[in-house]
Amino acid sequence: MTLVHISFSEFYRLRLADGTCVFMEWHQYCGPVFYHDKNEKRPIENWWDNELICDQLDWFCNRGKMA
């Protein structure tokens, strides 16, 4: 059995200040969802407590929602 994931929202890889990467799915209405992996299998819980992720989200929004 093959499971296919089709996403209708935009997906970005963001590099944090410490050199690690997070993956973000951007919904125009709901906002961001962050993941540890590209396959969207491991969501980041309480990402708003991570200052590095919040800084990248601010950067992303200030660029006009473009990475």
C-alpha positions as CSV (number, residue, x, y, z in Angstrom):
1,M,0.0,0.0,0.0
2,T,1.3,3.4,-1.0
3,L,0.3,6.5,0.9
4,V,0.5,9.7,-1.1
5,H,0.4,13.1,0.6
6,I,-0.9,16.0,-1.5
7,S,-0.6,19.4,0.0
8,F,-2.5,22.4,-1.3
9,S,-0.5,24.9,0.7
10,E,3.1,26.2,0.2
11,F,6.0,24.4,1.8
12,Y,9.3,26.0,2.8
13,R,12.7,25.0,4.3
14,L,13.9,27.7,6.8
15,R,17.5,27.7,8.2
16,L,17.6,28.9,11.8
17,A,20.4,31.1,13.3
18,D,22.0,28.0,14.9
19,G,22.4,26.3,11.5
20,T,19.5,23.8,11.9
21,C,16.6,23.6,9.4
22,V,12.9,23.4,10.0
23,F,10.2,22.9,7.4
24,M,7.2,25.1,7.3
25,E,3.8,24.6,5.7
26,W,2.1,28.0,5.1
27,H,-1.7,28.3,5.1
28,Q,-3.1,31.6,4.0
29,Y,-5.9,31.4,6.5
30,C,-4.4,29.3,9.4
31,G,-0.8,30.5,9.3
32,P,2.3,28.3,9.8
33,V,2.8,24.7,10.8
34,F,6.4,23.7,11.5
35,Y,8.0,20.2,11.0
36,H,11.3,18.6,11.9
37,D,11.3,16.6,8.6
38,K,10.5,17.3,4.9
39,N,7.8,14.5,4.8
40,E,5.6,16.4,7.4
41,K,5.7,13.4,9.8
42,R,7.1,15.0,12.9
43,P,5.4,18.4,13.7
44,I,7.1,20.8,16.1
45,E,4.9,21.2,19.2
46,N,4.9,24.6,20.9
47,W,7.1,26.2,18.2
48,W,6.1,29.6,19.5
49,D,8.3,29.0,22.6
50,N,11.4,28.6,20.3
51,E,12.9,32.1,19.7
52,L,14.9,30.9,16.7
53,I,11.7,29.7,14.9
54,C,9.9,32.9,15.8
55,D,12.7,35.0,14.4
56,Q,12.6,33.1,11.1
57,L,8.8,33.5,11.0
58,D,9.1,37.2,11.4
59,W,11.8,37.3,8.6
60,F,9.5,35.2,6.4
61,C,6.5,37.5,6.9
62,N,8.6,40.7,6.5
63,R,9.8,39.4,3.1
64,G,6.2,39.2,1.9
65,K,5.7,35.5,2.8
66,M,8.5,34.4,0.5
67,A,11.6,32.4,1.5
